[in-house]
Amino acid sequence: MTKEQILEIKEIEAQISALKAKADALKDEIKAEMGNEEHIMVDGYKVNYTIVIKTTLDSKKLKAEHPTIWEAYKKEGIERRFSIT
């Protein structure tokens, strides 16, 4: 491992972050232009901006109100985290 590798990783991550921010801004512009439309066609590309109903579980509330149920259904995993600070 070298300092150059770490610096290159940091530079690439900064570029990715900047590109993601630019892509998000462009998506927001398109969404604003679409208004309430869910589907539009642009030069052969179909753009969808639809409402999706999503169901989630409030695990903090479940753990607080029913700790034995939470304990029975929780899943634990092991992972190795890589970070550069």
Backbone atoms as SQL, in Angstrom:
CREATE TABLE atoms (id INTEGER PRIMARY KEY, chain TEXT, resi INTEGER, resn TEXT, atom TEXT, x REAL, y REAL, z REAL);
INSERT INTO atoms VALUES
  (1, 'A', 1, 'MET', 'N', 0.865, -1.174, 0.000),
  (2, 'A', 1, 'MET', 'CA', 0.000, 0.000, 0.000),
  (3, 'A', 1, 'MET', 'C', 0.906, 1.230, 0.000),
  (4, 'A', 2, 'THR', 'N', 0.520, 2.187, -0.837),
  (5, 'A', 2, 'THR', 'CA', 1.303, 3.416, -0.906),
  (6, 'A', 2, 'THR', 'C', 0.409, 4.629, -0.719),
  (7, 'A', 3, 'LYS', 'N', 1.045, 5.734, -0.378),
  (8, 'A', 3, 'LYS', 'CA', 0.314, 6.988, -0.226),
  (9, 'A', 3, 'LYS', 'C', -0.350, 7.367, -1.547),
  (10, 'A', 4, 'GLU', 'N', 0.324, 7.085, -2.668),
  (11, 'A', 4, 'GLU', 'CA', -0.230, 7.409, -3.988),
  (12, 'A', 4, 'GLU', 'C', -1.536, 6.662, -4.234),
  (13, 'A', 5, 'GLN', 'N', -1.612, 5.411, -3.821),
  (14, 'A', 5, 'GLN', 'CA', -2.848, 4.640, -3.979),
  (15, 'A', 5, 'GLN', 'C', -3.982, 5.277, -3.177),
  (16, 'A', 6, 'ILE', 'N', -3.669, 5.664, -1.956),
  (17, 'A', 6, 'ILE', 'CA', -4.689, 6.279, -1.107),
  (18, 'A', 6, 'ILE', 'C', -5.146, 7.602, -1.699),
  (19, 'A', 7, 'LEU', 'N', -4.201, 8.417, -2.164),
  (20, 'A', 7, 'LEU', 'CA', -4.564, 9.698, -2.770),
  (21, 'A', 7, 'LEU', 'C', -5.398, 9.499, -4.033),
  (22, 'A', 8, 'GLU', 'N', -5.060, 8.471, -4.825),
  (23, 'A', 8, 'GLU', 'CA', -5.841, 8.193, -6.037),
  (24, 'A', 8, 'GLU', 'C', -7.264, 7.769, -5.677),
  (25, 'A', 9, 'ILE', 'N', -7.400, 6.937, -4.660),
  (26, 'A', 9, 'ILE', 'CA', -8.733, 6.526, -4.204),
  (27, 'A', 9, 'ILE', 'C', -9.533, 7.740, -3.771),
  (28, 'A', 10, 'LYS', 'N', -8.919, 8.617, -2.970),
  (29, 'A', 10, 'LYS', 'CA', -9.616, 9.816, -2.496),
  (30, 'A', 10, 'LYS', 'C', -10.054, 10.693, -3.666),
  (31, 'A', 11, 'GLU', 'N', -9.204, 10.855, -4.675),
  (32, 'A', 11, 'GLU', 'CA', -9.539, 11.671, -5.846),
  (33, 'A', 11, 'GLU', 'C', -10.694, 11.050, -6.629),
  (34, 'A', 12, 'ILE', 'N', -10.636, 9.746, -6.837),
  (35, 'A', 12, 'ILE', 'CA', -11.708, 9.055, -7.565),
  (36, 'A', 12, 'ILE', 'C', -13.024, 9.170, -6.798),
  (37, 'A', 13, 'GLU', 'N', -12.979, 8.997, -5.484),
  (38, 'A', 13, 'GLU', 'CA', -14.198, 9.117, -4.677),
  (39, 'A', 13, 'GLU', 'C', -14.771, 10.526, -4.750),
  (40, 'A', 14, 'ALA', 'N', -13.906, 11.539, -4.790),
  (41, 'A', 14, 'ALA', 'CA', -14.374, 12.926, -4.920),
  (42, 'A', 14, 'ALA', 'C', -15.037, 13.134, -6.277),
  (43, 'A', 15, 'GLN', 'N', -14.452, 12.559, -7.334),
  (44, 'A', 15, 'GLN', 'CA', -15.039, 12.670, -8.673),
  (45, 'A', 15, 'GLN', 'C', -16.395, 11.976, -8.725),
  (46, 'A', 16, 'ILE', 'N', -16.482, 10.788, -8.135),
  (47, 'A', 16, 'ILE', 'CA', -17.752, 10.052, -8.098),
  (48, 'A', 16, 'ILE', 'C', -18.811, 10.873, -7.379),
  (49, 'A', 17, 'SER', 'N', -18.440, 11.462, -6.254),
  (50, 'A', 17, 'SER', 'CA', -19.380, 12.277, -5.484),
  (51, 'A', 17, 'SER', 'C', -19.869, 13.470, -6.298),
  (52, 'A', 18, 'ALA', 'N', -18.953, 14.132, -6.998),
  (53, 'A', 18, 'ALA', 'CA', -19.329, 15.287, -7.818),
  (54, 'A', 18, 'ALA', 'C', -20.237, 14.865, -8.969),
  (55, 'A', 19, 'LEU', 'N', -19.927, 13.747, -9.603),
  (56, 'A', 19, 'LEU', 'CA', -20.756, 13.263, -10.711),
  (57, 'A', 19, 'LEU', 'C', -22.135, 12.833, -10.219),
  (58, 'A', 20, 'LYS', 'N', -22.194, 12.195, -9.045),
  (59, 'A', 20, 'LYS', 'CA', -23.492, 11.806, -8.486),
  (60, 'A', 20, 'LYS', 'C', -24.333, 13.038, -8.184),
  (61, 'A', 21, 'ALA', 'N', -23.712, 14.075, -7.642),
  (62, 'A', 21, 'ALA', 'CA', -24.443, 15.315, -7.352),
  (63, 'A', 21, 'ALA', 'C', -24.974, 15.933, -8.638),
  (64, 'A', 22, 'LYS', 'N', -24.169, 15.890, -9.707),
  (65, 'A', 22, 'LYS', 'CA', -24.610, 16.440, -10.991),
  (66, 'A', 22, 'LYS', 'C', -25.772, 15.620, -11.553),
  (67, 'A', 23, 'ALA', 'N', -25.664, 14.295, -11.486),
  (68, 'A', 23, 'ALA', 'CA', -26.742, 13.425, -11.970),
  (69, 'A', 23, 'ALA', 'C', -28.023, 13.664, -11.175),
  (70, 'A', 24, 'ASP', 'N', -27.900, 13.803, -9.854),
  (71, 'A', 24, 'ASP', 'CA', -29.075, 14.062, -9.015),
  (72, 'A', 24, 'ASP', 'C', -29.727, 15.393, -9.377),
  (73, 'A', 25, 'ALA', 'N', -28.911, 16.414, -9.654),
  (74, 'A', 25, 'ALA', 'CA', -29.454, 17.724, -10.034),
  (75, 'A', 25, 'ALA', 'C', -30.197, 17.633, -11.366),
  (76, 'A', 26, 'LEU', 'N', -29.643, 16.890, -12.324),
  (77, 'A', 26, 'LEU', 'CA', -30.312, 16.713, -13.617),
  (78, 'A', 26, 'LEU', 'C', -31.628, 15.952, -13.449),
  (79, 'A', 27, 'LYS', 'N', -31.621, 14.927, -12.608),
  (80, 'A', 27, 'LYS', 'CA', -32.857, 14.182, -12.338),
  (81, 'A', 27, 'LYS', 'C', -33.914, 15.097, -11.731),
  (82, 'A', 28, 'ASP', 'N', -33.494, 15.960, -10.803),
  (83, 'A', 28, 'ASP', 'CA', -34.437, 16.894, -10.183),
  (84, 'A', 28, 'ASP', 'C', -35.025, 17.852, -11.213),
  (85, 'A', 29, 'GLU', 'N', -34.208, 18.298, -12.176),
  (86, 'A', 29, 'GLU', 'CA', -34.707, 19.176, -13.247),
  (87, 'A', 29, 'GLU', 'C', -35.764, 18.453, -14.075),
  (88, 'A', 30, 'ILE', 'N', -35.478, 17.202, -14.430),
  (89, 'A', 30, 'ILE', 'CA', -36.420, 16.420, -15.239),
  (90, 'A', 30, 'ILE', 'C', -37.718, 16.200, -14.468),
  (91, 'A', 31, 'LYS', 'N', -37.603, 15.864, -13.181),
  (92, 'A', 31, 'LYS', 'CA', -38.800, 15.662, -12.354),
  (93, 'A', 31, 'LYS', 'C', -39.646, 16.925, -12.304),
  (94, 'A', 32, 'ALA', 'N', -38.993, 18.065, -12.164),
  (95, 'A', 32, 'ALA', 'CA', -39.728, 19.336, -12.118),
  (96, 'A', 32, 'ALA', 'C', -40.437, 19.587, -13.440),
  (97, 'A', 33, 'GLU', 'N', -39.773, 19.283, -14.555),
  (98, 'A', 33, 'GLU', 'CA', -40.386, 19.469, -15.873),
  (99, 'A', 33, 'GLU', 'C', -41.550, 18.509, -16.084),
  (100, 'A', 34, 'MET', 'N', -41.463, 17.305, -15.506),
  (101, 'A', 34, 'MET', 'CA', -42.526, 16.314, -15.676),
  (102, 'A', 34, 'MET', 'C', -43.776, 16.693, -14.895),
  (103, 'A', 35, 'GLY', 'N', -43.618, 17.416, -13.798),
  (104, 'A', 35, 'GLY', 'CA', -44.781, 17.774, -12.987),
  (105, 'A', 35, 'GLY', 'C', -45.490, 16.532, -12.493),
  (106, 'A', 36, 'ASN', 'N', -46.785, 16.401, -12.814),
  (107, 'A', 36, 'ASN', 'CA', -47.570, 15.246, -12.379),
  (108, 'A', 36, 'ASN', 'C', -47.550, 14.092, -13.373),
  (109, 'A', 37, 'GLU', 'N', -46.871, 14.273, -14.495),
  (110, 'A', 37, 'GLU', 'CA', -46.782, 13.186, -15.482),
  (111, 'A', 37, 'GLU', 'C', -45.942, 12.047, -14.911),
  (112, 'A', 38, 'GLU', 'N', -46.396, 10.817, -15.121),
  (113, 'A', 38, 'GLU', 'CA', -45.643, 9.667, -14.634),
  (114, 'A', 38, 'GLU', 'C', -44.734, 9.077, -15.702),
  (115, 'A', 39, 'HIS', 'N', -45.086, 9.250, -16.984),
  (116, 'A', 39, 'HIS', 'CA', -44.310, 8.659, -18.073),
  (117, 'A', 39, 'HIS', 'C', -44.198, 9.675, -19.200),
  (118, 'A', 40, 'ILE', 'N', -42.996, 9.849, -19.712),
  (119, 'A', 40, 'ILE', 'CA', -42.810, 10.672, -20.909),
  (120, 'A', 40, 'ILE', 'C', -41.803, 9.979, -21.817),
  (121, 'A', 41, 'MET', 'N', -41.862, 10.313, -23.102),
  (122, 'A', 41, 'MET', 'CA', -40.892, 9.812, -24.073),
  (123, 'A', 41, 'MET', 'C', -40.035, 10.983, -24.527),
  (124, 'A', 42, 'VAL', 'N', -38.729, 10.780, -24.558),
  (125, 'A', 42, 'VAL', 'CA', -37.791, 11.803, -25.014),
  (126, 'A', 42, 'VAL', 'C', -36.805, 11.136, -25.961),
  (127, 'A', 43, 'ASP', 'N', -36.944, 11.435, -27.250),
  (128, 'A', 43, 'ASP', 'CA', -36.025, 10.894, -28.266),
  (129, 'A', 43, 'ASP', 'C', -35.794, 9.389, -28.117),
  (130, 'A', 44, 'GLY', 'N', -36.861, 8.635, -27.925),
  (131, 'A', 44, 'GLY', 'CA', -36.760, 7.185, -27.830),
  (132, 'A', 44, 'GLY', 'C', -36.523, 6.653, -26.423),
  (133, 'A', 45, 'TYR', 'N', -36.280, 7.536, -25.475),
  (134, 'A', 45, 'TYR', 'CA', -36.096, 7.121, -24.083),
  (135, 'A', 45, 'TYR', 'C', -37.407, 7.294, -23.325),
  (136, 'A', 46, 'LYS', 'N', -37.797, 6.255, -22.585),
  (137, 'A', 46, 'LYS', 'CA', -38.985, 6.353, -21.747),
  (138, 'A', 46, 'LYS', 'C', -38.532, 6.749, -20.345),
  (139, 'A', 47, 'VAL', 'N', -39.055, 7.862, -19.849),
  (140, 'A', 47, 'VAL', 'CA', -38.715, 8.355, -18.518),
  (141, 'A', 47, 'VAL', 'C', -39.922, 8.133, -17.619),
  (142, 'A', 48, 'ASN', 'N', -39.715, 7.438, -16.512),
  (143, 'A', 48, 'ASN', 'CA', -40.783, 7.134, -15.568),
  (144, 'A', 48, 'ASN', 'C', -40.525, 7.843, -14.246),
  (145, 'A', 49, 'TYR', 'N', -41.564, 8.436, -13.704),
  (146, 'A', 49, 'TYR', 'CA', -41.493, 9.064, -12.380),
  (147, 'A', 49, 'TYR', 'C', -42.805, 8.731, -11.697),
  (148, 'A', 50, 'THR', 'N', -42.849, 7.533, -11.116),
  (149, 'A', 50, 'THR', 'CA', -44.102, 6.993, -10.601),
  (150, 'A', 50, 'THR', 'C', -44.113, 6.952, -9.076),
  (151, 'A', 51, 'ILE', 'N', -45.300, 6.936, -8.543),
  (152, 'A', 51, 'ILE', 'CA', -45.487, 6.787, -7.106),
  (153, 'A', 51, 'ILE', 'C', -45.452, 5.299, -6.787),
  (154, 'A', 52, 'VAL', 'N', -44.660, 4.940, -5.793),
  (155, 'A', 52, 'VAL', 'CA', -44.540, 3.555, -5.366),
  (156, 'A', 52, 'VAL', 'C', -44.858, 3.499, -3.881),
  (157, 'A', 53, 'ILE', 'N', -45.767, 2.616, -3.512),
  (158, 'A', 53, 'ILE', 'CA', -46.102, 2.441, -2.102),
  (159, 'A', 53, 'ILE', 'C', -45.161, 1.387, -1.528),
  (160, 'A', 54, 'LYS', 'N', -44.505, 1.750, -0.445),
  (161, 'A', 54, 'LYS', 'CA', -43.497, 0.889, 0.154),
  (162, 'A', 54, 'LYS', 'C', -43.877, 0.626, 1.608),
  (163, 'A', 55, 'THR', 'N', -43.785, -0.626, 1.999),
  (164, 'A', 55, 'THR', 'CA', -44.055, -0.992, 3.384),
  (165, 'A', 55, 'THR', 'C', -42.730, -1.292, 4.074),
  (166, 'A', 56, 'THR', 'N', -42.533, -0.687, 5.236),
  (167, 'A', 56, 'THR', 'CA', -41.318, -0.933, 6.005),
  (168, 'A', 56, 'THR', 'C', -41.694, -1.326, 7.424),
  (169, 'A', 57, 'LEU', 'N', -40.733, -1.806, 8.145),
  (170, 'A', 57, 'LEU', 'CA', -40.949, -2.205, 9.529),
  (171, 'A', 57, 'LEU', 'C', -40.191, -1.241, 10.433),
  (172, 'A', 58, 'ASP', 'N', -40.870, -0.685, 11.400),
  (173, 'A', 58, 'ASP', 'CA', -40.247, 0.214, 12.369),
  (174, 'A', 58, 'ASP', 'C', -39.566, -0.656, 13.429),
  (175, 'A', 59, 'SER', 'N', -38.318, -1.031, 13.163),
  (176, 'A', 59, 'SER', 'CA', -37.635, -1.968, 14.053),
  (177, 'A', 59, 'SER', 'C', -37.334, -1.365, 15.420),
  (178, 'A', 60, 'LYS', 'N', -37.116, -0.060, 15.496),
  (179, 'A', 60, 'LYS', 'CA', -36.880, 0.570, 16.801),
  (180, 'A', 60, 'LYS', 'C', -38.120, 0.465, 17.683),
  (181, 'A', 61, 'LYS', 'N', -39.284, 0.716, 17.085),
  (182, 'A', 61, 'LYS', 'CA', -40.533, 0.629, 17.841),
  (183, 'A', 61, 'LYS', 'C', -40.815, -0.819, 18.237),
  (184, 'A', 62, 'LEU', 'N', -40.595, -1.750, 17.298),
  (185, 'A', 62, 'LEU', 'CA', -40.801, -3.166, 17.595),
  (186, 'A', 62, 'LEU', 'C', -39.893, -3.605, 18.735),
  (187, 'A', 63, 'LYS', 'N', -38.633, -3.201, 18.686),
  (188, 'A', 63, 'LYS', 'CA', -37.688, -3.571, 19.738),
  (189, 'A', 63, 'LYS', 'C', -38.114, -2.993, 21.087),
  (190, 'A', 64, 'ALA', 'N', -38.604, -1.753, 21.073),
  (191, 'A', 64, 'ALA', 'CA', -39.014, -1.103, 22.321),
  (192, 'A', 64, 'ALA', 'C', -40.279, -1.724, 22.904),
  (193, 'A', 65, 'GLU', 'N', -41.248, -2.038, 22.041),
  (194, 'A', 65, 'GLU', 'CA', -42.543, -2.517, 22.523),
  (195, 'A', 65, 'GLU', 'C', -42.634, -4.035, 22.650),
  (196, 'A', 66, 'HIS', 'N', -41.860, -4.758, 21.827),
  (197, 'A', 66, 'HIS', 'CA', -41.910, -6.223, 21.832),
  (198, 'A', 66, 'HIS', 'C', -40.496, -6.787, 21.676),
  (199, 'A', 67, 'PRO', 'N', -39.665, -6.624, 22.689),
  (200, 'A', 67, 'PRO', 'CA', -38.262, -7.031, 22.554),
  (201, 'A', 67, 'PRO', 'C', -38.065, -8.522, 22.285),
  (202, 'A', 68, 'THR', 'N', -38.937, -9.375, 22.798),
  (203, 'A', 68, 'THR', 'CA', -38.758, -10.812, 22.556),
  (204, 'A', 68, 'THR', 'C', -39.049, -11.168, 21.102),
  (205, 'A', 69, 'ILE', 'N', -40.042, -10.522, 20.520),
  (206, 'A', 69, 'ILE', 'CA', -40.333, -10.753, 19.096),
  (207, 'A', 69, 'ILE', 'C', -39.180, -10.230, 18.257),
  (208, 'A', 70, 'TRP', 'N', -38.707, -9.038, 18.581),
  (209, 'A', 70, 'TRP', 'CA', -37.576, -8.463, 17.848),
  (210, 'A', 70, 'TRP', 'C', -36.366, -9.387, 17.931),
  (211, 'A', 71, 'GLU', 'N', -36.106, -9.903, 19.120),
  (212, 'A', 71, 'GLU', 'CA', -34.956, -10.786, 19.331),
  (213, 'A', 71, 'GLU', 'C', -35.091, -12.058, 18.489),
  (214, 'A', 72, 'ALA', 'N', -36.321, -12.580, 18.384),
  (215, 'A', 72, 'ALA', 'CA', -36.552, -13.815, 17.635),
  (216, 'A', 72, 'ALA', 'C', -36.361, -13.629, 16.129),
  (217, 'A', 73, 'TYR', 'N', -36.593, -12.425, 15.615),
  (218, 'A', 73, 'TYR', 'CA', -36.560, -12.208, 14.171),
  (219, 'A', 73, 'TYR', 'C', -35.376, -11.386, 13.670),
  (220, 'A', 74, 'LYS', 'N', -34.555, -10.897, 14.556),
  (221, 'A', 74, 'LYS', 'CA', -33.430, -10.084, 14.095),
  (222, 'A', 74, 'LYS', 'C', -32.433, -10.961, 13.344),
  (223, 'A', 75, 'LYS', 'N', -31.724, -10.357, 12.406),
  (224, 'A', 75, 'LYS', 'CA', -30.692, -11.056, 11.657),
  (225, 'A', 75, 'LYS', 'C', -29.390, -10.296, 11.853),
  (226, 'A', 76, 'GLU', 'N', -28.364, -11.022, 12.158),
  (227, 'A', 76, 'GLU', 'CA', -27.059, -10.410, 12.314),
  (228, 'A', 76, 'GLU', 'C', -26.137, -10.940, 11.233),
  (229, 'A', 77, 'GLY', 'N', -25.261, -10.094, 10.787),
  (230, 'A', 77, 'GLY', 'CA', -24.292, -10.490, 9.789),
  (231, 'A', 77, 'GLY', 'C', -22.932, -9.923, 10.151),
  (232, 'A', 78, 'ILE', 'N', -21.937, -10.494, 9.564),
  (233, 'A', 78, 'ILE', 'CA', -20.578, -10.018, 9.783),
  (234, 'A', 78, 'ILE', 'C', -20.068, -9.475, 8.460),
  (235, 'A', 79, 'GLU', 'N', -19.475, -8.320, 8.528),
  (236, 'A', 79, 'GLU', 'CA', -18.883, -7.743, 7.325),
  (237, 'A', 79, 'GLU', 'C', -17.581, -7.075, 7.706),
  (238, 'A', 80, 'ARG', 'N', -16.752, -6.882, 6.732),
  (239, 'A', 80, 'ARG', 'CA', -15.504, -6.178, 6.929),
  (240, 'A', 80, 'ARG', 'C', -15.626, -4.832, 6.272),
  (241, 'A', 81, 'ARG', 'N', -15.454, -3.787, 7.029),
  (242, 'A', 81, 'ARG', 'CA', -15.620, -2.433, 6.516),
  (243, 'A', 81, 'ARG', 'C', -14.255, -1.843, 6.190),
  (244, 'A', 82, 'PHE', 'N', -14.166, -1.220, 5.002),
  (245, 'A', 82, 'PHE', 'CA', -12.935, -0.568, 4.554),
  (246, 'A', 82, 'PHE', 'C', -13.170, 0.926, 4.544),
  (247, 'A', 83, 'SER', 'N', -12.271, 1.689, 5.157),
  (248, 'A', 83, 'SER', 'CA', -12.403, 3.141, 5.122),
  (249, 'A', 83, 'SER', 'C', -11.023, 3.782, 5.167),
  (250, 'A', 84, 'ILE', 'N', -10.970, 4.970, 4.609),
  (251, 'A', 84, 'ILE', 'CA', -9.751, 5.775, 4.652),
  (252, 'A', 84, 'ILE', 'C', -10.138, 7.115, 5.239),
  (253, 'A', 85, 'THR', 'N', -9.476, 7.509, 6.316),
  (254, 'A', 85, 'THR', 'CA', -9.790, 8.794, 6.939),
  (255, 'A', 85, 'THR', 'C', -8.555, 9.667, 7.023);
